[in-house]
Structures are given as C-alpha cells and as structure tokens.
C-alpha cells in the first residue's frame, strides 16, 4: 500500500512540474513573439534574421 501511495505522489508531482515547465516555456515564446512583432516599427536592420 505504501508503494502505491508513493507512486501516486510522485506521479502528481511530475504532472505539476510538467505543467509549470510548459507554462514557463509558453511565456518565453510569447515574449519572443512580442519582441519580434514590435521590431518592425523601427529602423530595419538587414543583418538580423530570425
């Protein structure tokens, strides 16, 4: 019984960690997209390609 409880606790902890990591990664991607979108309103720099 103890093994099942430990396995359940570890599974829940890993699911929470995965959700937290995905949330952080989505925030990073969103921030990068916002920066990329607003760069179009300034001086064009032809050497920056991304």
VENMO-V192565 format. One record per helix or strand. SS is the DSSP state (H for helix, E for strand). FROM is the first residue (numbers start at 1). TO is the last residue. If there is no record, write none. Layout:
# VENMO-V192565
ss,from,to
SS,FROM,TO
SS,FROM,TO
This chain:
# VENMO-V192565
ss,from,to
H,2,41
